[in-house]
Amino acid sequence: MKALLFLIKKSLKNLIKGIVKKPSALIGFIFVFAFVVFIIVASFLMPSGLIRTASPELYNGIVVAVFAVLYFSYLTIGMEKGSTYFRMADVNLVFTAPIEPRSILVYGFIKQIGGIVVLLFLTFCQIPNLRNNFEFQPYGVWMILAAVVLFALAYPLISMLLYSWISKDNKRKKLVYYILYAFAAIIAVITLLDLIRTKSIGATLENVFNSPIARYFPIIGWTGSIAAAAVSGVTTEVYVGAVGMVLLITGVSAAIYRMSLDYYEDVLEGTEYVEAVLKAKRSGNTMTFNANIKNKTSNRLFGKGAQAIFSKQLLEYRKTSHFFLFDISSVIVILSAIFYRLVTPAENMSTSATLFSILGFASYMHLLIQGQGRLNAEIEKPFIYLIPDSPAKKLFYATMPEHIKNLFDGLLLFTLSGILFKADIISVLACIIGYVAIGSVYVYTGVLTRRMFGSVQSRNLIFFVKIIFSIIFVLPGIIAAVILGLIAESWLLAICGLGGWSLVFGMTFFVFSSGILNNIEAAG
Amino acid sequence: MLKVKKLTKSFKKVLAVNNVSFEVNPGEIAVLLGPNGAGKSTTIKCIAGLLRFDGRITIEGKDNKSIEAKKVFGYVPETPALYETLTVWEHIEFIARAYNLEDWEETARALLIRFEMDDKKDKLGKELSKGMQQKVSLICALIINPAMIMFDEPMIGLDPKAIKELKDIFVELKNSGCAILISTHIIDSIEGYWDKVLIMNKGEIAADLTRNELIARGESLEEIFFSVTGKEEIGQ
C-alpha cells in the first residue's frame, strides 16, 4: 500500500506543480476555483423558495425519479463495459506488481474521489435552481451532497460486483438485464397509467415516486430519501435510507474485498474502453468514436475554398448519424426544457414569459451538455491550416454545423413549446433566433478558450473555463432581459433583447477567436 | 522459469487459447510468433496475470498470480501506458517501492544512460513521445532484476540505438540466467537471438521448436512460420 500512496501523493504534487508553473493554467484554475466558491456560497446562502414554493412532495418525487434514472443508466453501462477506476498505466504497472489486489482496490476507491468532485460540482450547479423553486431546510444542501456522494460510491461498487458475477456466464448476464429492464418497464407503465389519470407530470411524480414503496425501495429509494430531506426534513425514510446505504456500501465492498480477488479481467475491458474514449476526446474524434460509419451516402461534396470544410463536415455527419444533427444532446435539451416548464407551472404567466423561461432553461442545459463539435477534430489535422482561404472564413464554415444544429434543436423545441403553450408565432421565431444566438456565444467561447489555453492543459479545465466564460457573458444578458421584460411588460422584447445581446457577444468572440486558424501553434 | 500447462481461455463463446502448454527455461530466449488473432495477446495477458484462465501458469514454481511470482516477473506491454503526472524517475521509484527493491538508484541511473533518457528523468509521463514511453516501460521491467521477463512487441517505436541496446540486454539477461519470452510480428528483429520458437495459430501452439531442431529440419524461421500457419497458400 505504501507504493500506491507514493503514487497518489506524487501525482497530486506534480499536478499542482504543473498548474503553478503555467500561468495560463493557473489563471484558468483561479477562475474555476472562484466560480466553484461562488456556486458553493450561493448554494448555501441564497434564499430559497424565491420564485415559488413548490410542494415538498413534488421535490421528493423529482429526486427519487432522478436517482432511478441515474442508477438504471449507470448500472446498465457499467455492466456492459465493467466499471473501472483504473487507467492503462495501472494495468501495466500496478496489476503486474507484487501488490495485494485488495490494496489495489482501495487505491482505486481513493482515485474515485476525483470523480465525486466533478459530480459534486454538477450538483452544486443545480442547487440554486432547486432553491428558487423549493423551501430548503437549513441543512438541505448537505443532504443533497451526502446523497450524491453515496450514489457515487455505490454505483461503481454495485456494477463491479454485478459485472464480476455476470461475466462468468452469459445466462447470468441475460437474467440481470431482464430483471433491470423488466423493472424499468414496470415503473414506466405505472408512471404512464398515472399520467393518463392525472394529466399532470407533477402530480404523477408525487404519486409514483413519492409513494412509501418508492421512498423505502432499496438503493434508489434510500438515496432519494436522503436527498429528499433537503426539503422534507429528516423523516424515518431518511434514517432507513442512510442505514441502508451505509450497509450496502460496506457489504458490497466487503464482498468484493473478500471474494473477488481475481477482478483484474473484470476491469480490463472497461479500462481499455475508457482509455480509447479519452484518446478519442483528446483528438476531438468523439463523434466518430464507436460509430458505425457508412462508406457511401447520397451526399456530395460541394463548394470551394473554406466552404469545402463545411461540405466535408456535412458529409461526415451523414456518414455517422442516422438522424443527421439530431442526437442525444438534442433529446436532453428539448425534453428537459419542456419537462421543466410542465413540472413548475406558474400561474398568470403570459405565453411569451413561458417561452422566455424555456429559452433560459434550454440554454442552461445546452451549456452543460454541449459537445466539442467538429472543430476540435479539424484543428488536430493539418488540412484546415493549409486551405488557401482567410482564417475567419475557415472558422465560419468549420463552425457552421454547430449553428445549424442549434437552429435545428431550437426549431424543434420552440415549435413544440409553441403548440403546447399556445404561443404566438413571433415569440416562437424570436426564441429560435435567440437560442441560436446564445449557442453562438458557447461555440466561440469554446474556440477562444482553446486559443487562450491550448490543447495541452487539462480537458476538464478547458471545459470549466468555457462554461464560466459563457456564464459570465450570457448571464448579464438574461438578467438585463428579465428587467427589460418586467419594466416594458413585454416578454417578447425580453427574448429579442437576450437574442441581440448574445449575437453581439457571439460575433465579438468570433472576431477574437478566428486567429486560431493562423497556424497550428495558435491552436495549441 | 516459466511453465504454461494446458492454458485455455474463452471469451464468451469464442475459444481464444486452446490447451496451450510450453516452457521457457532459465537462460533461454523464447519467441512467441503467430498471425493476427492467433491468441498471442491473450496468452501474454494470462501470463501477466491480467486474465482468468483454465490450466496452470507458474513462474519460478509459483502460481503466476501470487505475490512471490510477481516479485521476479518483468513485463513490457505492447502499448506503453505511463502516469501522466509522474516523472520518469518517479515511475522507476514507484516500481522500486512496489517491488521492495534496495539500492536501485545506481541501476536506474545506468539504465537511463543506456537508453539515453538521463536528461529526461524529470519529464512527466505525458511529455514523453511514444518511443520514450516504451523506454520507460523497458526500464521499469528491467529495474526489478527479473528471473522471468516478457516482452510484447518490444521494438515498436524505439530508435536504432535503443533497439541495439535492447538486443544487447536480451543477451545479458540470457547470460544471467533469466527466462525471456518475446512476442513479436517482426521475425527479422529477433533472428540470431532466439533459442526456442513457439508459433501460435488459431489459439493453439502449432510449432514448438528449438534452434537446433530448426537447423536439423533445414528450414528458416520464416519458412517454418508460413508452413505451420498455412499462410503460404495465400501467396500461391
Interface residues (C-beta under 8 A of the other chain):
Chain A: K2 A3 L4 F6 L7 K10 S11 L12 N14 L15 G18 R87 M88 A89 V91 N92 L93 V94 F95 T96 A97 P98 I99 E100 N170 D262 Y264 E265 L268 E275
Chain B: K12 K13 K45 A48 G49 L50 L51 R52 K65 I67 E68 K70 K71 F73 Y75 P77 T79 P80 A81 L82 Y83 T85 L86 T87 E90 H91 E93 F94 I95 R97 A98 Y99 N100 L124 G125 S137 C140
